[in-house]
Amino acid sequence: MLHSPKHRVTLGLVACGLCFLANAAWSGSTDDWPTHGWRTSTPEAQGMKSDILADMFTDLTYREHSIDSVTIIRNGYIVLDAYFYPFRKDTKHILHSCTKSITSTLVGIAIDKGYIHNVQRPLLAFFPDTPPVSIAGGKDRITLENVLTMTTGLDCRDSYRHRWQGLKQMMRSDNWTRHMLDMPMIEPSGTRFVYCNGASYLLSAIVQKTTGMRTLAFARENLFAPLGIADVRWETNPQGIDVGFGRMWLKPHDMAKFGWLFLNRGQWDGRSVVSADWVDAATRGHIETKSSDRYGYQWWVDKEGLFAAMGDRGQRIFVVPQHDLVAVFTCFDAPRTPDFVMRSHIIPSIVSDAALPADTVASQRLKTLVRRHQAPPVPKPVPPHPDIAGTISGRTYRLDANDLGIQSFRLDFKARRDAAVLDYMQNDRLISVTIGLGDVYRLSDAPGVLTAFKGRWRTDYAFYFSFFEVGYTFFSKARIEFDDAQARVRLTDPQGGIIELKGTSDPGAKSEVEK
């Protein structure tokens, strides 16, 4: 009941890699490249141990739907491809700040194509029609490279340490670009790394400004199409600029293609998608951060050469050139788990550059664990419904006018024992979803977006349910209290906001749901 971007918020290392090999590009035949799909292999055939990867499933800090997927590629082969219910293989997942690494790559492509001269160009030169109110503190000396490395010197205050205060202020402003350019300086540019989502947004604005194309359109033509990536979703700001810092959705296999591009220093099936010089510069640690890592051009770089695109709540694209390895994680909410299992299991599972003898027992154990986590959990026994469930089942409740555009709803508890059906009208569109009642999320397309719902009666008169978009990282809750012809709905959105609605049933009249 919350299918509205207005009520979503997206908040945007590991040691164990070795030195980046200067000529690490992989040269395979045309059929070897994963443009149209990845080849698969056993871990042992690629010099990895299935038993160590199987142990990873045991050691994952796993709670309900915290991990969505794990995909591991070595030598151009998928050796592990695991999906955790209710996430599905062909579902797009939000990348959060992994998007930043893609945005910076678009800057590199724009430089390769001559739209941008170089990274030393002053930031303000890209926006001559949006002069800042003041250039005090050396704002006119901020370069594109400072924006790429988050060393702008601007008072961003939009990391988790500031509870995303600066990000929220930018998103509430009438003009995001002007907001960023008017931001005061707190130190000279190039001095210190300060995480800044607004800087990543400016990169997208620069790509759009210099190429004359929407950033996503430029990306489709020059980055995604060569890699065989067609299914991309990227939200835009009110000024029509793709946000740059996040809010992009890709499938895990397509995330892996992006990592594989960088493992091969920008080369893809005989062509240069982005120059090797850019890849080398982007994945080199330019500035120390408060963690043990260094920061490149919107990439996190560990001191021994591994680099990663990193997103909030556990989204990761790890690239380990020394081992010809790419590992992709998508998560509902597991911010540290990917880093831990990379160090504790994935890297240690690599024991040879040559094929190992087949290990049938370990391989079967690994396959069993993958299947087990992909399947829905066994439903718990569903207690008897309260008497009021029979009274309200199938009855339509019309809601007072509200900002969500939800006009009416009805619940049906009679069709099946282990699930309820919720039908509701939102903005003159009928949406029907299934709510699991056995403590198992049930999946529905509503509308065109895969959603998961589960619920239960908490009292004799109050039905509670939670729901989320599969591939997203925040969920909402609802409570409906019934009093025969009256219904009081209380929604908690992903931002923690409370929305209260009132509904009335008129048994003698048909609502939009019934029509």
C-alpha positions in Angstrom: 0.0 0.0 0.0 3.0 2.3 -0.3 3.9 2.1 -4.0 5.1 5.8 -4.1 8.7 7.1 -4.5 7.7 9.8 -2.1 7.6 7.3 0.7 10.9 5.6 -0.1 14.2 6.6 1.1 17.3 5.3 -0.1 20.2 6.1 2.0 23.2 5.5 0.0 37.3 -3.3 2.9 38.5 -6.3 2.9 42.2 -7.1 3.0 43.3 -10.1 1.1 43.9 -9.0 -2.5 47.4 -8.6 -3.9 48.9 -6.1 -6.3 47.0 -5.1 -9.4 48.7 -6.6 -12.4 49.4 -3.9 -15.0 48.4 -6.1 -17.9 45.6 -8.1 -16.2 43.1 -7.9 -19.1 41.6 -11.3 -19.9 41.8 -12.3 -23.6 39.2 -14.9 -24.4 37.2 -15.7 -27.5 34.0 -13.9 -28.3 32.0 -16.7 -26.9 33.9 -16.5 -23.6 32.7 -13.0 -22.8 29.5 -12.9 -20.6 27.7 -10.3 -22.8 24.8 -12.7 -23.3 25.2 -14.7 -20.1 27.8 -16.2 -17.8 29.4 -19.6 -18.2 29.2 -21.8 -15.1 31.7 -24.1 -13.5 32.4 -26.0 -10.3 34.6 -24.3 -7.7 37.2 -27.1 -8.0 37.5 -26.7 -11.7 38.5 -23.0 -11.1 40.9 -23.8 -8.2 38.5 -23.2 -5.4 37.3 -25.4 -2.5 33.6 -26.1 -2.4 33.8 -27.1 1.3 35.1 -23.7 2.3 32.3 -22.0 0.3 29.7 -24.3 1.9 31.0 -23.4 5.3 30.3 -19.7 4.4 26.5 -20.5 4.6 26.9 -21.7 8.1 29.0 -18.8 9.2 26.9 -16.1 7.6 25.3 -13.8 10.1 22.0 -14.8 8.7 18.7 -13.6 9.9 15.4 -13.4 8.0 16.0 -12.0 4.5 19.2 -10.2 5.5 21.2 -11.6 2.5 19.6 -11.5 -0.9 22.2 -13.0 -3.2 25.9 -14.0 -3.5 27.5 -14.5 -6.9 31.2 -15.4 -7.3 33.0 -15.4 -10.6 36.5 -16.8 -11.2 38.3 -16.9 -14.5 35.1 -15.8 -16.2 33.0 -18.6 -14.8 30.2 -18.4 -12.1 31.3 -20.9 -9.4 28.6 -19.9 -6.9 25.2 -18.3 -7.6 23.0 -18.2 -4.5 19.7 -16.5 -3.9 17.9 -16.2 -0.6 14.2 -16.2 -0.4 12.3 -14.1 -1.2 14.8 -12.6 -3.6 14.9 -14.1 -7.1 17.7 -14.5 -9.6 16.1 -12.3 -12.3 15.0 -9.5 -10.0 16.8 -6.2 -10.0 18.3 -5.0 -6.7 19.0 -1.5 -5.5 22.7 -0.8 -5.5 22.7 2.2 -3.1 26.2 3.6 -3.3 27.6 1.0 -5.6 26.0 3.4 -8.1 28.8 5.9 -7.4 31.4 3.6 -9.1 29.2 3.4 -12.2 28.7 7.2 -12.2 32.4 7.8 -12.0 32.9 5.4 -14.9 30.6 7.5 -17.0 32.8 10.5 -16.3 35.8 8.4 -17.5 33.9 7.5 -20.7 33.0 11.1 -21.2 36.7 12.0 -20.9 37.7 9.2 -23.3 35.2 10.6 -25.9 36.3 14.2 -25.5 33.2 15.6 -23.8 35.4 16.5 -20.8 39.0 17.6 -21.2 40.5 16.2 -18.0 39.9 15.8 -14.2 41.7 19.0 -13.4 39.0 21.2 -14.8 37.4 23.4 -12.1 34.0 22.3 -10.9 32.4 25.7 -11.4 33.5 25.8 -15.0 30.9 23.0 -15.7 28.1 25.2 -14.4 28.6 28.8 -15.7 24.8 29.4 -15.6 24.7 28.5 -11.9 27.3 30.7 -10.2 27.5 30.2 -6.4 26.6 33.0 -4.1 30.2 33.0 -2.8 33.5 31.5 -3.8 35.1 32.2 -0.4 37.5 29.5 0.9 38.8 28.6 -2.5 35.6 27.2 -4.0 36.8 28.2 -7.4 39.8 25.9 -7.0 37.7 22.7 -6.5 38.5 20.4 -9.4 36.6 17.5 -11.0 39.2 15.2 -9.4 38.3 16.6 -6.0 34.7 15.7 -6.7 35.6 12.2 -7.8 37.7 11.6 -4.6 35.3 13.3 -2.3 37.9 15.9 -1.3 35.9 19.0 -2.2 36.3 20.8 1.1 32.5 21.5 1.1 30.5 21.2 4.3 28.5 18.2 3.1 27.4 16.6 6.4 25.5 13.8 4.6 27.2 10.6 5.8 25.7 8.2 8.3 27.7 10.1 11.0 25.5 13.1 10.3 22.4 11.0 9.9 22.3 12.0 6.2 21.4 15.5 7.2 23.1 17.2 4.2 21.7 14.6 1.8 18.2 15.2 3.0 18.7 19.0 2.8 19.9 18.7 -0.8 16.9 16.5 -1.8 14.5 19.0 -0.3 16.0 21.9 -2.2 14.5 23.4 -5.3 17.7 22.9 -7.3 20.2 20.3 -6.2 23.1 21.6 -8.3 22.7 25.2 -6.9 22.4 23.8 -3.4 25.7 21.9 -3.7 27.6 24.9 -5.4 26.3 27.2 -2.6 27.5 24.9 0.1 30.2 26.6 2.3 33.8 25.5 2.3 35.2 24.1 5.6 38.7 23.5 4.3 40.8 23.8 1.1 39.9 21.2 -1.5 42.1 18.2 -1.8 42.8 18.3 2.0 40.7 15.5 3.4 38.2 12.8 2.4 34.7 13.6 3.5 31.9 11.3 2.3 29.5 13.3 0.2 26.6 12.0 -1.7 26.1 15.4 -3.2 29.5 15.2 -4.8 28.4 12.0 -6.6 25.2 13.7 -7.7 27.3 16.5 -9.2 29.2 13.9 -11.3 25.9 12.9 -12.9 25.0 16.5 -13.5 28.4 17.1 -15.2 27.9 14.1 -17.5 24.5 15.4 -18.5 25.7 18.9 -18.9 28.8 18.0 -21.1 27.2 15.3 -23.2 23.8 16.8 -23.8 22.3 13.5 -22.9 20.5 12.2 -19.8 23.1 10.4 -17.8 21.2 7.1 -18.0 20.8 7.5 -21.8 24.6 8.1 -22.0 25.2 5.0 -19.8 22.9 2.8 -21.8 24.6 3.7 -25.1 28.2 3.7 -23.9 28.4 1.4 -20.9 25.5 -0.9 -20.5 24.8 -1.9 -24.1 28.4 -3.1 -24.8 28.1 -5.3 -21.7 24.7 -6.7 -22.7 22.9 -5.0 -19.8 19.4 -4.0 -20.8 17.4 -3.9 -17.6 18.3 -0.8 -15.6 16.3 1.4 -13.4 17.7 4.8 -12.1 15.7 7.4 -10.4 16.0 11.1 -11.3 15.7 14.2 -9.3 13.0 16.9 -9.8 15.2 18.7 -12.2 15.4 15.6 -14.5 19.0 14.6 -13.6 19.8 11.0 -12.6 20.8 11.2 -9.0 24.3 9.8 -9.3 24.9 8.8 -5.8 22.4 5.9 -5.7 18.9 4.8 -6.6 20.0 2.5 -9.4 18.7 -1.1 -9.7 20.6 -3.9 -11.5 20.4 -7.6 -11.5 23.3 -9.4 -9.7 24.6 -10.9 -12.9 24.8 -7.4 -14.5 26.5 -6.1 -11.4 29.1 -8.8 -11.9 29.5 -7.7 -15.6 30.5 -4.3 -14.4 33.0 -5.8 -12.0 34.4 -8.0 -14.8 34.8 -4.9 -17.0 37.1 -3.4 -14.4 38.9 -6.7 -13.8 39.8 -6.5 -17.5 40.9 -2.8 -17.3 38.0 -1.5 -19.3 38.2 -4.0 -22.1 35.2 -6.0 -23.3 35.2 -8.5 -26.1 37.8 -6.7 -28.2 36.8 -3.1 -27.6 37.6 -0.5 -25.0 34.5 0.5 -23.1 36.5 2.7 -20.8 40.2 3.4 -21.1 42.7 1.3 -19.1 44.3 4.6 -17.9 40.9 5.5 -16.4 40.5 2.2 -14.7 44.0 2.4 -13.2 43.4 5.9 -11.9 39.9 5.2 -10.6 41.0 2.1 -8.7 44.1 3.6 -7.2 43.9 4.9 -3.6 44.1 8.7 -3.9 43.2 9.7 -0.3 43.1 8.0 3.1 39.7 7.5 4.7 38.7 7.1 8.3 38.6 3.3 7.8 41.7 1.3 6.9 40.9 1.8 3.2 41.8 4.4 0.6 39.4 6.1 -1.8 39.8 6.3 -5.6 37.4 7.7 -8.1 34.3 6.6 -6.2 35.9 3.2 -5.6 37.1 1.8 -2.2 40.6 0.5 -2.4 42.3 -1.8 0.1 46.0 -1.3 0.7 47.0 -4.5 -1.1 45.0 -3.9 -4.3 41.5 -5.3 -3.9 38.9 -2.7 -4.8 35.2 -2.5 -4.4 32.0 -0.7 -5.2 30.2 -0.5 -1.8 26.7 0.3 -1.0 24.6 0.8 2.1 23.3 -2.3 3.9 25.7 -4.7 2.3 25.6 -4.1 -1.5 29.1 -5.0 -2.9 31.0 -5.5 -6.1 34.4 -6.9 -5.1 37.2 -7.1 -7.7 40.3 -9.1 -6.9 42.7 -8.9 -9.9 45.3 -11.2 -8.5 42.8 -14.0 -8.4 40.7 -13.2 -11.5 37.8 -12.9 -9.1 34.7 -10.9 -8.9 32.2 -11.3 -6.1 28.8 -9.6 -5.9 26.6 -9.3 -2.8 23.1 -7.9 -2.6 21.6 -7.7 0.9 18.4 -6.6 2.6 20.3 -5.5 5.7 23.7 -7.0 6.3 26.2 -4.1 6.2 29.3 -6.0 7.4 28.6 -9.6 6.3 30.0 -9.4 2.8 33.3 -7.9 4.0 33.6 -10.6 6.6 32.9 -13.6 4.3 35.2 -12.3 1.7 38.0 -12.4 4.2 37.0 -15.5 6.0 35.8 -17.8 3.2 35.8 -16.6 -0.4 39.5 -15.6 -0.6 40.7 -18.6 1.5 38.7 -20.9 -0.8 41.1 -20.0 -3.6 43.9 -22.5 -3.3 45.2 -22.9 -6.8 45.4 -21.3 -10.2 44.9 -24.8 -11.8 42.0 -27.1 -11.6 41.6 -29.2 -8.4 40.3 -32.8 -8.3 36.6 -33.0 -8.2 35.1 -33.1 -4.7 31.7 -34.7 -5.2 30.7 -34.7 -1.5 31.5 -31.0 -0.9 30.0 -30.0 -4.2 26.7 -31.7 -3.4 26.7 -30.1 0.0 27.2 -26.7 -1.5 24.4 -27.3 -4.0 22.1 -28.4 -1.3 22.7 -25.3 0.7 22.1 -23.1 -2.3 18.7 -24.8 -2.9 17.7 -24.7 0.7 18.2 -20.9 1.0 16.4 -20.3 -2.3 13.2 -22.1 -1.2 10.6 -20.5 1.0 10.8 -21.4 4.6 8.3 -24.0 6.0 5.2 -22.1 7.2 4.4 -22.1 10.8 0.9 -23.3 11.9 -1.7 -20.6 11.4 -3.9 -20.1 14.5 -7.6 -19.9 14.1 -8.8 -16.5 12.8 -10.8 -14.3 15.2 -14.5 -14.1 14.7 -14.3 -10.6 13.1 -12.2 -12.1 10.2 -15.3 -13.8 8.9 -17.3 -10.6 9.3 -14.9 -8.3 7.4 -13.6 -10.9 4.9 -14.6 -9.7 1.4 -16.0 -6.4 2.7 -14.8 -3.2 1.0 -13.7 -0.2 3.1 -13.6 3.2 1.4 -10.9 5.4 2.7 -10.9 9.2 3.3 -8.9 11.2 0.8 -5.1 10.8 1.4 -1.7 11.7 0.0 -1.1 8.1 -1.0 -4.0 8.0 -3.3 -5.4 4.8 -1.7 -9.1 4.9 -2.3 -10.4 1.6 -0.9 -9.4 -1.9 0.2 -10.7 -5.3 1.1 -9.2 -8.4 2.8 -10.3 -12.0 2.1 -9.4 -14.6 4.7 -11.7 -17.3 3.3 -10.0 -18.3 0.1 -7.1 -20.1 1.8 -6.0 -21.0 5.2 -2.3 -20.0 5.0 -2.7 -16.6 3.3 -5.0 -13.6 2.9 -5.7 -11.7 -0.2 -5.5 -7.9 -0.1 -7.1 -5.9 -2.9 -6.9 -2.1 -2.9 -7.4 0.8 -5.3 -4.6 3.3 -5.5 -4.9 6.2 -8.0 -7.7 4.4 -9.8 -5.6 1.2 -10.2 -6.6 -2.1 -8.7 -3.7 -3.9 -7.0 -4.0 -7.4 -5.6 -1.4 -9.0 -3.3 -1.2 -12.1 -1.2 -0.2 -11.9 2.5 1.4 -14.9 4.0 0.0 -16.0 7.3 2.4 -18.6 8.4 5.3 -16.2 9.1 6.4 -16.6 5.5 6.5 -13.7 3.0 4.3 -14.3 0.0 5.3 -12.8 -3.3 3.1 -10.7 -5.6 3.6 -8.4 -8.7 2.0 -5.2 -7.6 2.1 -3.5 -10.1 5.1 -4.6 -12.1 7.2 -4.6 -8.9 7.8 -7.8 -7.0 6.6 -7.4 -3.4 6.6 -9.5 -0.3 3.8 -9.5 2.3 3.3 -11.4 5.6 0.9 -10.7 8.4 -1.1 -12.1 11.4 -3.9 -11.2 13.8 -2.3 -9.6 16.8 -5.6 -9.1 18.7 -9.2 -10.2 18.0 -9.7 -6.9 16.1 -6.3 -5.8 14.8 -4.5 -7.3 11.8 -0.8 -6.5 11.3 1.3 -7.0 8.2 4.7 -6.0 6.9 5.7 -5.6 3.3 8.6 -4.5 1.0 9.7 -4.4 -2.6 11.9 -7.4 -3.3 15.4 -6.0 -4.1 14.9 -3.0 -1.9 16.3 -2.6 1.6 13.5 -1.0 3.6 10.1 -2.4 4.6 6.9 -0.9 5.8 4.3 -2.0 8.3 0.6 -1.7 8.5 -2.0 -2.2 11.3 -5.7 -2.3 10.5 -8.1 -2.2 13.4 -11.7 -3.3 12.6 -14.9 -2.3 14.3 -17.5 -3.9 12.1 -18.2 -1.1 9.6 -15.2 1.0 10.5 -11.5 0.4 9.8 -8.6 2.4 11.1 -5.3 2.0 9.1 -1.9 2.9 10.5 1.0 2.7 8.1 4.6 3.1 9.0 6.7 4.0 5.9 10.4 3.2 5.4 11.4 6.6 6.8 9.6 5.8 10.0 6.8 8.2 9.3 3.3 7.4 10.4 0.3 7.7 8.1 -3.2 7.2 9.5 -6.2 6.5 7.4 -9.9 5.9 8.2 -12.2 3.6 6.2 -15.9 3.0 6.2 -17.8 0.0 4.9 -21.1 0.4 3.1 -22.5 -3.0 2.6 -25.2 -1.7 0.3 -22.9 0.1 -2.2 -20.1 -1.2 -4.4 -16.7 0.4 -4.2 -14.0 0.7 -6.9 -12.5 -2.6 -5.7 -15.8 -4.5 -6.3 -16.4 -2.8 -9.6 
